[in-house]
Amino acid sequence: MTVLIVTGTDTDIGKTVFAAGLAGALCAYYWKPLQAGVDPAGDRETVAALAGLPPERILPEAYRLTTPASPHLAARIDGVEISLDRLALPQVDGPLVVEGAGGVLVPVTETLLMADLFAFWGQPVILCARTGLGTINHSLLSIEALKARGVRIAGIAFIGDPHAENERIIPQIAGVPALGRLPRLDPLDPASLAQAFAAHFPKLSTVDNIRPTTWTSSS
């Protein structure tokens, strides 16, 4: 089973749209294990509307929390206890795209961060980052946190308007591949997303392209 984890340098940077494009390009299963906030809808519904996948490939969340907050706080407010056992990767008959919640150091519980969960899964991560002001610091800190836990990094995907210097310097300093840049799409629909993803992320267009023998490691 080929697994790619999609995370971000922050919340609301477009990683759900990227995850939808990736899942659609690979005809993969999509799983968001921790959804915190469902008004008006959760990320699963967004991906279902954008990825062009059969409904059975959009997997239900392990935890669907109503409060829009970090998972540890949303669970406390909702009266739910998050268990690591329920966060084991689902076994599916094809590629699996997993979307994290918020940034890499968002607390899942009082003692477990998203980056710790990525390390537990042991699968490569794609980091989604803004192109604009502040992204150098946020991106490098996120990559440092992932590397410190031995998380393999497939690369960084930029989202937003072009910014040549930010798109150059972050991968160079961090020592991770730049996978491409997803522009803001208007209109945003399955056709425009599929077209943009194919144009800007050709290396992620087939399962064969995402099966390298090694990924960027903590070294």
JOBELHU-V934039 format. One record per residue. N is the residue number from 0. SS is DSSP state (A for helix, B for strand, O for the rest). Layout:
N;SS / N;SS
//
This chain:
0;O / 1;O / 2;B / 3;B / 4;B / 5;B / 6;B / 7;B / 8;O / 9;O / 10;O / 11;O / 12;O / 13;O / 14;A / 15;A / 16;A / 17;A / 18;A / 19;A / 20;A / 21;A / 22;A / 23;A / 24;A / 25;A / 26;O / 27;O / 28;B / 29;B / 30;B / 31;O / 32;O / 33;B / 34;B / 35;B / 36;O / 37;O / 38;O / 39;O / 40;O / 41;O / 42;A / 43;A / 44;A / 45;A / 46;A / 47;A / 48;A / 49;A / 50;O / 51;O / 52;O / 53;O / 54;A / 55;A / 56;A / 57;B / 58;O / 59;O / 60;O / 61;O / 62;B / 63;B / 64;B / 65;O / 66;O / 67;O / 68;O / 69;O / 70;A / 71;A / 72;A / 73;A / 74;A / 75;A / 76;A / 77;A / 78;O / 79;O / 80;O / 81;O / 82;O / 83;A / 84;A / 85;A / 86;A / 87;O / 88;O / 89;O / 90;O / 91;O / 92;O / 93;O / 94;O / 95;B / 96;B / 97;B / 98;B / 99;B / 100;B / 101;B / 102;B / 103;O / 104;O / 105;O / 106;B / 107;O / 108;O / 109;O / 110;O / 111;O / 112;B / 113;A / 114;A / 115;A / 116;A / 117;A / 118;A / 119;A / 120;A / 121;O / 122;O / 123;O / 124;B / 125;B / 126;B / 127;B / 128;B / 129;B / 130;O / 131;O / 132;O / 133;O / 134;A / 135;A / 136;A / 137;A / 138;A / 139;A / 140;A / 141;A / 142;A / 143;A / 144;A / 145;A / 146;A / 147;A / 148;O / 149;O / 150;O / 151;O / 152;B / 153;B / 154;B / 155;B / 156;B / 157;B / 158;B / 159;O / 160;O / 161;O / 162;O / 163;A / 164;A / 165;A / 166;A / 167;A / 168;A / 169;A / 170;A / 171;A / 172;A / 173;A / 174;O / 175;O / 176;O / 177;B / 178;B / 179;B / 180;B / 181;B / 182;O / 183;O / 184;O / 185;O / 186;O / 187;O / 188;O / 189;A / 190;A / 191;A / 192;A / 193;A / 194;A / 195;A / 196;A / 197;A / 198;A / 199;A / 200;O / 201;A / 202;A / 203;A / 204;O / 205;O / 206;A / 207;A / 208;A / 209;A / 210;O / 211;O / 212;O / 213;O / 214;O / 215;B / 216;O / 217;O / 218;O
//
